Amino acid sequence: MNIKLLAIGKTDNKALQTLIEDYTKRLSFYIKFDLEIIPDIKNVKHLSENQQKEKEGELILGKLTPTDQLILLDENGSTFSSVGFSDYLQKKMNSGTKTLVFVIGGPYGFSQEVYQKAQGKISLSLMTFSHQMVRLFFIEQLYRGFTILRNEPYHHQ
């Protein structure tokens, strides 16, 4: 299985970017993982929230192949413990999923078209985090999930 994380807008905080790169490198020992950044939409001040979500949605959907399984990182999604998330990953691998695509949307969330295409939603927390921090948190949880599956000492209960 391959895992891809799509995110709107670049990470401009160098410290966060360094940590994202560190966990991405660690994750590569377990699975093929790609982080793909979709550039911010230009001239958003002239767009309504819905127009911005529609444009971002078109860009997100344009990155998918027909066999990709789309999972949205969304505040209204299912929540997991780290062990529960590792079980979720194992089930996806066992089901024969070829590419699992997780998406961090823009500041206003996702368009209706993206919600309709998605096969699931996951919430990392009831709290709100910056989109840049969510990238780090999510990649770290992916890494943690794979160390749990391998019974490695990274995660402590």
Secondary structure by P-SEA (a helix, b strand, c coil): cbbbbbbccccccaaaaaaaaaaaaaaccccbbbbbbcccccccccccaaaaaaaaaaaaaaaccccbbbbbbccccccccaaaaaaaaaaaaaacccbbbbbbcccccccaaaaaaccbbbbcccccccaaaaaaaaaaaaaaaaaaaaccccccc
